[in-house]
Structures are given as C-alpha cells and as structure tokens.
Amino acid sequence: MRLLGGEGNKILKKFYFPLRPTISFPYPMKLHIFGEPIIDEKAIGQIRRCAASAEDLGTLTADAHYGYGHPIGGVMAYRDKISLSGVGFDIACGNKACQTNIRASDLDIEKVMDEIFKQIGFGIGRPNPKPIDHPVFDHIAKAEFKPQQKMMQLAMNQLGTVGSGNHFVDLFEDEEGWVWIGVHFGSRGFGHKTTTGFIALSQGKTFDDHVNEGGMDAPPILFDAGSELGQDYLAAVRLAGEYAYAGRDVVVSKVLEILGAESVFEVHNHHNFLWKEEHFGEKYYVVRKGATPAFPGQYGFIGANMADMSVIVKGVDSETSRQGLYSTVHGAGRTMSRNQAAGKKRWKNGRVEYLSKGVVDWPKVKKEMKKKGIVLRGGGADEAPECYKKLYQVLAFHEGTIEVCHRLKPIGVAMAAPDMYDPYKD
C-alpha cells in the first residue's frame, strides 16, 4: 500500500513521472515513498521484504538505493523488532556541521586544506598523529555489552579518523560569506566489529567468530525487542553512537583549531541508527539507514557531492512529514557503482591494482573542481559529482516536510585518496 499525501502527489505531478504498479508482498505494511520515479525498483522491493508484520511502517527517501538486506534511504518502524540490517555496518554514520565566526574571503584555502589533510587521518593507514583523550573511553571500559570492552585499543587508535568511501571533511561558504565546517563519517572499526559480532551471535556463533555477511538480498536480521540478544544489541548500538558523535566532535574541533575559529552554530545527526519513537500514537523501534531524522524544528546537514551546493535543513510538521516518519535524505544518492565509476580494483601487497577501467575521467573532474575554486585533497573517480543525483532535485520530492535554511557552497574538500585502504567504509 503506497501512502502519499496531497503534497507528495503535487511533487510527483510536477515532475511528470509515471508511477510503478504496486507489488504484492506477504505483509502489506504501510509504506510512504518519496520520489518513487527516481528510486531503483530493487530498493522498493527490498524495503517491503523488511516488514516483519502488517503493523510495521516504512519510508523510502528520495535518495534511496539498493543496500545489504535493507535499502540505503530506508526507514522502518517495528512494534517489537530491532533491526541490525536497518542500522548496518557503519553504526551511527552521520553528519556534523558548524558555522564559524570567520569569513571565507579571509582564508588561505590551500594552506588550510593542506593542514586538514595532514593533521586528520583518512583511510586506515593514517591514524591521528597525537593521542586523543575523551570521556567516551571511560564508557567503553565499562561497556554494558562486555565484548565491546575488548575493543578499547581499536577505539583509541581510530577516534577522530575519517576513513574512506564517501566520508569527508569539507569547508563551505554560506550566503553571507561565513565559513562552515562539514564532516561525514561514523563509528569506524568499533561499529563495524560490533556489527559483525552480532551477525555471528544471530547465527548461534560466538561474538568473535568469522561469519558470512550475506548477500544484498539476504533477509534482514531482526532481534526480538524483549530478548537478551535484542537488549544487548540496543546497548551496543548506543555506545557505538556515542563513539561516533565523539569522533565527529574531535574532527570539527581540530578543524576549528586549524582555522583559528570559533563555532557559533552546530548541527549534528546520525543517519544510520536506531531510535525508540512514537508515531501515530504508538511506540516503535525506528531504524534509519542513510536517512536523516527531521522532526519539526530539528536541524540537519545534508551533503550533496564534492562540487555542488549542500544544505542545512529544518524539519516541518505536515501530514506528509508524519507519513514519512519524520525522515529526509542524507545525501543526493548514488547513480552508479564505485566499480562502474572508477574501475574494478583489488589490494595486492599493500597497493591498489586496477582490473578494469571506469567511466569517470578523473583528471577532467579535478580540472573542473579547480575552475570552480574548490580546493581538493584526496578523493577519487568513485566520488566524482557525476556519480550522484542532483541534491536539489532529490530535495524537491520532500517538499512540505523540510525547510532549507542555508545553502553551502563547497570551497575545500578532503577525502581519502584511492590508495588509502579502509575496510570500514560504508
């Protein structure tokens, strides 16, 4: 059953896209789809398969695409189930943005980006140059789910590192010329190891056993909310979320230090996480995988791609917002796979080896970035702007559920380079 309010129907008519026929599934859950015409049909089928009962609620945001057991951009609200697949491997991946008290016109962008790339770890081989102390380590030492206590060294090594894939540290200029910092990453190896451990437990193995992660169409891994395993997973996810928040705080603080600036306004959200929420008068366990919470008055930072405008948004209350479980996009959404963009590659003897050629002309992309005045450090063909939808088109499908408060023009982009190996990217 597709639930689209009046505003949603107006958006679809505006773009003149045909609607797909409704697909029949065992559990006819209530599903709201933003931007159905631009979403991969496999993602729609995938979220329908995530239903555990007819009482469950679901949403797909307009940047949605196919994922592992649960679509990226997929939101599920369960009455009595807890979804590991809906949180995913990168527990508490999210965005933080802060407005600073300095002007873009006063910056030496080249010099600042050099320092960001030097002082912050991207990829697995570049840990932070200085040890970091943080209260989150005390919480890990006393973790309610005891196997996480053994991850202390991993957590200490990686706190404040960014990783690779689509994770970034960017500088932006807003409409009035103020500099913003924007970062995107999650709980790194701490969250990844937590997830693989619970997959093993779900298969009757021990937390440290090696497991087959399953294919894209594997059924979602669901725990009974009242079970010991379900409660253990809840505790573990909360701690991984705290660790991810700490990491993003550390990185933003480091960039503020490099800039010699102060933060005057901050926005901070997970978009791969699990919450206990009330919808339509009932309590649910809500998982958002690649979807930003957007309750009325709640701010969010949504990145586009390395060359286009990103935004700060605020949730708006409306019937469409309620049907969409107060959720919005977390980015623009990919249009091609990493292998298609950059070519298939493998790691051999610590070096990247390309097995096929990709479709993206990366040298051309870098020249275009330079023409736009964007200083790039790292990055690769699989993160080129053409790999993504246009954010403004995606946001149009969420009309009436969010308000765009700031438009942020990228002036500096730092990402892991293709030869920086990282097994924990999302």
NUKOL-424209 format. One line per field, with one value per residue (C-alpha): x, y, z; chain; residue number from 1. Coordinates in pm, 1 decimal. Example, Ala and Ser with C-alpha at 12.3 -4.5 7.8 and 13.67 -1.06 7.14 Angstrom:
% residues 2
east = [1230.0	1367.0];
north = [-450.0	-106.0];
up = [780.0	714.0];
vexlum = [A	A];
mardren = [1	2];
% end
This chain:
% residues 426
east = [0.0	152.9	72.6	127.5	-32.4	-150.3	190.9	361.6	119.1	181.0	553.7	509.3	276.9	523.1	792.1	555.6	693.9	480.2	413.8	510.9	243.2	210.4	399.8	232.3	418.9	321.4	293.4	104.4	284.8	213.2	489.7	547.7	778.6	935.1	1039.8	933.5	1008.5	1381.1	1429.3	1569.7	1279.3	1501.7	1518.6	1137.4	1112.8	1387.6	1216.0	889.9	1077.5	1196.9	846.7	803.0	428.3	141.7	172.0	518.2	564.0	816.9	953.9	1195.8	1363.1	1423.7	1797.2	1724.8	1913.0	1979.9	2169.8	2263.6	1940.3	1791.1	1794.0	2003.7	1749.8	1514.8	1330.5	1146.4	934.4	887.5	649.8	860.4	1164.6	1512.9	1680.7	2055.5	2027.0	1849.8	2141.3	2405.2	2778.1	2865.9	2671.7	2590.0	2733.7	2623.1	2693.1	2806.5	2823.8	2916.2	2909.9	3226.2	3295.9	3536.0	3481.4	3577.8	3742.1	3991.6	4113.2	4416.0	4215.0	4512.6	4709.8	4413.0	4328.6	4692.7	4678.4	4344.5	4479.7	4799.2	4653.0	4344.6	4359.6	4196.8	4194.0	4322.1	4692.0	4677.2	4593.9	4580.2	4936.1	4864.2	4692.9	4340.0	4179.1	3799.5	3530.5	3388.3	3683.4	3567.2	3226.7	3384.7	3587.2	3256.5	3051.0	2725.3	2782.6	3115.3	3272.6	3293.2	3530.2	3788.9	3776.6	3939.0	4265.5	4085.1	3861.3	4155.1	4350.9	4062.0	3881.3	3878.6	3981.4	3754.6	3804.2	3736.5	3448.7	3210.9	3338.0	3471.1	3588.3	3473.1	3476.0	3182.6	3081.7	2723.1	2506.4	2662.2	3023.4	3067.6	3279.9	3114.6	3280.1	3102.1	3204.5	3057.7	3163.6	3060.3	3188.6	3470.7	3613.2	3443.6	3100.0	3196.4	3331.7	3023.1	2801.9	2994.0	2993.7	2614.7	2575.8	2777.1	2556.3	2245.2	2382.0	2441.4	2816.4	3036.3	3089.1	3444.4	3368.4	3414.0	3081.5	2944.8	2787.5	2525.5	2424.9	2230.2	1900.5	1954.1	1655.2	1704.1	1849.9	1583.7	1603.7	1303.2	1299.5	1234.8	1511.8	1851.7	2019.9	1796.0	1869.1	2242.7	2233.7	2048.6	2316.5	2597.0	2442.0	2400.4	2770.0	2876.4	2657.5	2829.5	3167.1	3065.0	2943.7	3273.8	3472.9	3289.1	3324.2	3700.3	3743.4	3538.2	3734.1	4060.2	3945.4	3836.9	4185.3	4346.6	4123.6	4176.9	3797.6	3506.6	3181.9	2869.1	2606.0	2613.1	2403.0	2473.1	2277.3	2322.2	2168.4	2245.4	2089.1	1809.4	1568.2	1261.3	993.1	620.0	429.7	51.1	9.2	212.2	568.1	811.3	1174.9	1274.5	1580.2	1706.7	1973.7	2101.2	1810.9	1821.2	1571.0	1365.9	1118.3	951.7	1219.1	1505.2	1804.7	2006.9	2313.2	2282.0	2587.0	2548.6	2873.4	3220.5	3124.2	2759.7	2567.8	2497.8	2223.8	2120.0	1755.1	1492.0	1201.9	846.6	527.8	281.0	73.6	343.2	608.1	408.3	352.6	726.0	811.6	978.6	1267.8	1455.9	1754.3	2113.1	2269.4	2196.8	2204.8	2435.5	2366.6	2646.7	2850.4	3207.0	3337.0	3148.6	3284.9	3648.5	3700.5	3725.6	4025.2	4190.1	4452.9	4777.2	5084.9	4952.2	4892.5	4581.6	4568.0	4303.7	4149.3	3922.6	3875.7	3596.8	3374.9	3475.2	3750.3	3908.6	4175.5	3894.7	3691.3	3987.7	4031.8	3663.1	3687.8	3980.7	3788.2	3509.1	3759.0	3722.8	4046.0	4055.6	4270.6	4236.4	3917.9	3880.4	3671.6	3417.4	3326.8	3305.7	2996.4	2855.5	2827.9	2543.5	2196.6	2144.0	2057.1	1807.6	1608.6	1608.3	1500.5	1210.4	1040.4	1045.1	864.5	648.4	849.0	1168.2	1275.0	1612.5	1779.5	2126.1	2284.7	2651.2	2896.3	3198.6	3537.0	3754.3	3711.3	3922.5	3861.4	4071.6	4269.2	4206.7	4529.9	4426.3	4286.6	3995.9	3787.9	3532.9	3388.8	3009.8];
north = [0.0	332.5	629.5	966.4	1277.4	1576.0	1743.4	1424.0	1389.8	1750.3	1683.3	1373.2	1553.8	1839.5	1603.8	1408.4	1063.8	750.9	552.8	187.0	-72.9	-181.1	-503.0	-767.1	-889.4	-1115.9	-823.8	-525.9	-271.5	99.0	237.9	601.3	659.5	997.1	1033.7	686.6	751.4	807.6	515.8	180.0	-66.8	-318.8	-80.3	-65.9	-444.1	-464.6	-242.8	-432.3	-751.3	-586.2	-596.6	-837.2	-780.0	-581.0	-337.1	-218.4	117.8	207.1	500.8	543.2	881.6	1020.3	939.6	571.5	290.9	-80.5	-192.6	-502.4	-653.9	-305.4	-18.1	293.4	569.7	316.5	377.0	102.3	132.8	-200.7	-262.1	-533.8	-598.1	-449.6	-444.7	-493.1	-468.9	-134.0	11.3	-150.7	-197.1	169.4	216.8	583.4	714.3	1075.2	1438.3	1732.7	2091.0	2410.2	2774.3	2960.6	3323.9	3377.8	3482.0	3272.9	3579.7	3587.2	3228.7	3085.4	2779.7	2594.0	2619.2	2525.7	2218.3	2106.6	2117.6	1934.4	1655.6	1635.5	1651.2	1430.4	1058.7	946.6	578.0	301.0	384.0	736.7	744.0	1072.2	1198.4	1276.3	1056.7	1171.1	1150.3	1152.1	1056.5	800.7	572.2	551.5	439.0	175.4	45.4	-5.0	-113.2	-283.3	-528.0	-664.9	-772.1	-401.3	-351.2	-554.5	-303.2	-27.0	-14.9	-11.4	269.1	472.7	431.2	540.7	812.8	1119.9	938.4	980.9	667.7	648.2	586.5	883.2	1017.1	1370.5	1684.3	1989.4	2365.9	2569.1	2930.4	3030.4	3303.9	3571.3	3465.0	3277.3	2962.2	2634.4	2302.1	1985.0	1625.5	1284.9	952.8	703.1	466.2	326.1	-15.5	-2.8	-7.3	-248.7	-506.4	-463.8	-541.7	-847.0	-978.5	-955.8	-1119.8	-1411.3	-1420.2	-1420.7	-1739.0	-1912.8	-1849.6	-1656.3	-1281.7	-1320.5	-1594.2	-1521.3	-1503.9	-1481.2	-1136.8	-1250.0	-1106.9	-796.2	-985.0	-1173.0	-1134.7	-859.7	-965.4	-889.4	-942.2	-967.5	-645.1	-828.5	-1084.4	-1073.9	-1053.2	-764.7	-572.1	-639.3	-503.8	-191.1	-123.9	-185.5	47.3	325.6	306.7	298.4	604.5	786.7	693.5	825.9	1154.4	1186.9	1125.1	1393.3	1636.4	1570.1	1628.6	1950.2	2077.6	2004.6	2196.2	2489.7	2486.3	2485.3	2774.2	2968.4	2999.7	2951.9	2765.5	2981.8	2724.9	2344.1	2070.5	1704.3	1391.9	1020.6	879.3	508.0	443.7	305.8	513.0	448.5	684.4	744.7	756.2	771.7	725.0	402.1	325.2	185.9	86.5	301.5	233.9	487.5	365.7	656.4	878.3	1194.7	1243.6	1558.7	1615.2	1960.0	2218.6	1965.6	2076.1	1855.3	1888.3	1720.3	1693.7	1688.0	1592.4	1744.1	2014.3	2108.7	2301.5	2129.5	2242.5	2293.0	2194.4	2205.9	1965.0	2091.1	1936.4	1823.3	1521.1	1416.2	1450.5	1222.9	964.8	979.1	907.1	1248.9	1140.9	1302.3	1234.1	1205.7	1298.3	1312.7	936.5	746.3	698.6	449.2	193.0	255.3	-10.9	144.1	489.3	411.4	61.1	-263.4	-277.7	-501.3	-461.1	-651.5	-622.9	-304.2	-133.4	-74.4	-260.6	-171.4	-463.1	-259.8	99.1	315.6	560.9	872.4	1094.8	1184.2	1427.9	1620.2	1626.2	1772.4	2045.3	2135.5	2148.3	2387.2	2611.1	2633.8	2745.3	2426.7	2307.8	1927.7	1699.9	1327.6	1192.3	967.6	883.2	687.2	1011.5	1234.2	1459.3	1257.2	953.6	1127.6	1263.6	1638.3	1725.0	1998.4	1751.6	1496.7	1754.2	1863.2	1530.8	1617.5	1947.6	2037.9	1822.5	2029.3	2391.2	2479.2	2721.6	2760.6	2676.3	2591.8	2628.5	2396.0	2571.7	2289.0	1910.3	1646.7	1273.7	960.8	906.8	584.0	428.6	472.7	134.4	124.7	-188.1	10.3	237.0	228.4];
up = [0.0	-102.5	117.3	-49.7	95.7	-106.5	-105.8	-221.2	-512.0	-616.0	-629.0	-845.6	-1086.6	-1112.1	-1244.9	-1476.8	-1392.6	-1431.6	-1114.3	-1097.7	-1023.8	-661.1	-581.0	-362.2	-52.1	239.2	483.8	336.6	553.8	525.9	305.7	209.5	-86.8	-159.9	-524.2	-633.9	-1004.9	-941.3	-698.8	-805.0	-808.9	-628.2	-330.5	-315.8	-318.9	-60.0	196.1	150.2	237.3	558.4	706.1	996.0	1031.1	883.5	1175.6	1066.1	895.4	625.8	429.3	140.7	99.6	-248.4	-241.0	-172.1	-343.7	-307.0	6.5	208.6	337.8	381.8	131.2	184.7	242.7	400.4	729.0	917.3	1229.9	1412.4	1702.5	1868.0	1646.9	1641.3	1300.2	1271.8	892.7	925.1	1119.6	902.5	940.0	986.5	1309.7	1373.2	1049.2	1040.8	966.8	1173.6	1052.2	1229.5	1129.5	1224.6	1307.0	1013.1	652.6	351.6	197.9	487.4	436.5	260.2	149.2	0.8	323.9	542.9	335.3	346.5	726.6	742.1	521.3	725.9	1076.5	1033.4	949.2	623.4	532.2	757.5	736.6	874.0	1243.8	1427.4	1490.1	1855.8	2116.2	2199.7	2540.9	2558.6	2815.9	2569.7	2652.4	3014.7	2887.7	2661.9	2958.4	3144.6	2840.8	2932.3	2646.1	2765.2	2430.6	2344.2	2637.2	2444.6	2156.9	2361.0	2167.4	1833.2	1957.8	2086.0	1762.2	1540.3	1735.8	1514.7	1195.4	896.4	689.7	317.4	76.1	79.6	413.4	411.8	588.8	390.9	416.8	284.5	234.2	311.8	157.1	378.3	331.1	662.1	669.9	768.5	852.3	746.2	825.8	740.9	896.0	1163.6	1430.0	1217.6	1312.5	1653.5	1492.4	1216.1	1461.6	1679.5	1379.7	1259.1	1616.9	1639.3	1299.5	1442.4	1752.7	1532.2	1369.1	1701.6	1698.0	1939.9	1906.4	1772.6	1519.1	1149.7	964.7	614.4	596.3	345.1	9.0	-86.7	-89.1	236.2	470.7	729.5	1063.6	1325.3	1701.6	1932.0	2130.8	2457.6	2409.4	2578.8	2238.1	2135.1	2454.2	2421.4	2067.3	2183.2	2445.1	2195.3	1936.9	2193.3	2280.8	1914.2	1861.2	2144.3	1994.7	1650.1	1798.2	1984.5	1666.5	1469.6	1759.8	1769.5	1395.7	1392.2	1693.7	1511.8	1203.6	1420.3	1572.8	1227.3	1119.8	1443.4	1457.4	1696.3	1638.3	1656.0	1548.5	1521.8	1361.8	1447.4	1347.3	1298.2	979.0	1037.0	1374.5	1591.6	1797.4	2017.2	1883.7	1884.0	1554.8	1514.6	1888.9	1904.4	2018.8	1762.1	1724.7	1427.6	1212.4	960.5	721.7	516.3	626.1	838.5	1122.3	1052.6	1333.4	1345.4	1427.6	1410.8	1204.7	971.7	747.9	407.6	183.1	-196.1	-367.3	-378.2	-631.4	-566.4	-304.4	30.6	268.5	627.7	666.0	938.8	980.8	922.3	1060.3	793.7	704.4	457.6	729.3	956.4	682.5	609.1	975.3	1005.6	784.7	498.5	274.8	399.8	64.8	-304.8	-366.8	-599.2	-970.6	-1041.6	-851.3	-740.7	-979.0	-1270.3	-1188.0	-1108.1	-1244.9	-1055.0	-820.8	-566.6	-298.6	-352.8	-132.9	23.3	-312.7	-521.0	-852.3	-1113.4	-1302.0	-1531.7	-1646.8	-1506.7	-1693.1	-1494.7	-1635.1	-1300.4	-1431.6	-1605.0	-1282.9	-1091.7	-1353.0	-1327.6	-948.5	-976.6	-1218.0	-961.6	-697.1	-489.3	-326.7	-334.1	-120.9	-189.2	-345.1	-647.1	-951.1	-743.1	-561.2	-870.3	-890.1	-1181.0	-950.9	-765.9	-831.7	-806.8	-447.1	-537.3	-748.6	-466.9	-208.3	-430.4	-359.0	13.8	-36.9	261.5	507.6	540.3	511.2	357.8	599.7	443.5	110.3	146.5	-143.5	-115.8	-106.9	30.5	12.1	190.0	137.6	139.9	-180.5	-380.4	-249.8	116.2	212.9	457.7	530.0	731.1	460.8	417.1];
vexlum = [A	A	A	A	A	A	A	A	A	A	A	A	A	A	A	A	A	A	A	A	A	A	A	A	A	A	A	A	A	A	A	A	A	A	A	A	A	A	A	A	A	A	A	A	A	A	A	A	A	A	A	A	A	A	A	A	A	A	A	A	A	A	A	A	A	A	A	A	A	A	A	A	A	A	A	A	A	A	A	A	A	A	A	A	A	A	A	A	A	A	A	A	A	A	A	A	A	A	A	A	A	A	A	A	A	A	A	A	A	A	A	A	A	A	A	A	A	A	A	A	A	A	A	A	A	A	A	A	A	A	A	A	A	A	A	A	A	A	A	A	A	A	A	A	A	A	A	A	A	A	A	A	A	A	A	A	A	A	A	A	A	A	A	A	A	A	A	A	A	A	A	A	A	A	A	A	A	A	A	A	A	A	A	A	A	A	A	A	A	A	A	A	A	A	A	A	A	A	A	A	A	A	A	A	A	A	A	A	A	A	A	A	A	A	A	A	A	A	A	A	A	A	A	A	A	A	A	A	A	A	A	A	A	A	A	A	A	A	A	A	A	A	A	A	A	A	A	A	A	A	A	A	A	A	A	A	A	A	A	A	A	A	A	A	A	A	A	A	A	A	A	A	A	A	A	A	A	A	A	A	A	A	A	A	A	A	A	A	A	A	A	A	A	A	A	A	A	A	A	A	A	A	A	A	A	A	A	A	A	A	A	A	A	A	A	A	A	A	A	A	A	A	A	A	A	A	A	A	A	A	A	A	A	A	A	A	A	A	A	A	A	A	A	A	A	A	A	A	A	A	A	A	A	A	A	A	A	A	A	A	A	A	A	A	A	A	A	A	A	A	A	A	A	A	A	A	A	A	A	A	A	A	A	A	A	A	A	A	A	A	A	A	A	A	A	A	A	A	A	A	A	A	A	A	A	A	A	A	A	A	A	A	A	A	A	A	A	A	A	A	A	A	A	A	A	A];
mardren = [1	2	3	4	5	6	7	8	9	10	11	12	13	14	15	16	17	18	19	20	21	22	23	24	25	26	27	28	29	30	31	32	33	34	35	36	37	38	39	40	41	42	43	44	45	46	47	48	49	50	51	52	53	54	55	56	57	58	59	60	61	62	63	64	65	66	67	68	69	70	71	72	73	74	75	76	77	78	79	80	81	82	83	84	85	86	87	88	89	90	91	92	93	94	95	96	97	98	99	100	101	102	103	104	105	106	107	108	109	110	111	112	113	114	115	116	117	118	119	120	121	122	123	124	125	126	127	128	129	130	131	132	133	134	135	136	137	138	139	140	141	142	143	144	145	146	147	148	149	150	151	152	153	154	155	156	157	158	159	160	161	162	163	164	165	166	167	168	169	170	171	172	173	174	175	176	177	178	179	180	181	182	183	184	185	186	187	188	189	190	191	192	193	194	195	196	197	198	199	200	201	202	203	204	205	206	207	208	209	210	211	212	213	214	215	216	217	218	219	220	221	222	223	224	225	226	227	228	229	230	231	232	233	234	235	236	237	238	239	240	241	242	243	244	245	246	247	248	249	250	251	252	253	254	255	256	257	258	259	260	261	262	263	264	265	266	267	268	269	270	271	272	273	274	275	276	277	278	279	280	281	282	283	284	285	286	287	288	289	290	291	292	293	294	295	296	297	298	299	300	301	302	303	304	305	306	307	308	309	310	311	312	313	314	315	316	317	318	319	320	321	322	323	324	325	326	327	328	329	330	331	332	333	334	335	336	337	338	339	340	341	342	343	344	345	346	347	348	349	350	351	352	353	354	355	356	357	358	359	360	361	362	363	364	365	366	367	368	369	370	371	372	373	374	375	376	377	378	379	380	381	382	383	384	385	386	387	388	389	390	391	392	393	394	395	396	397	398	399	400	401	402	403	404	405	406	407	408	409	410	411	412	413	414	415	416	417	418	419	420	421	422	423	424	425	426];
% end
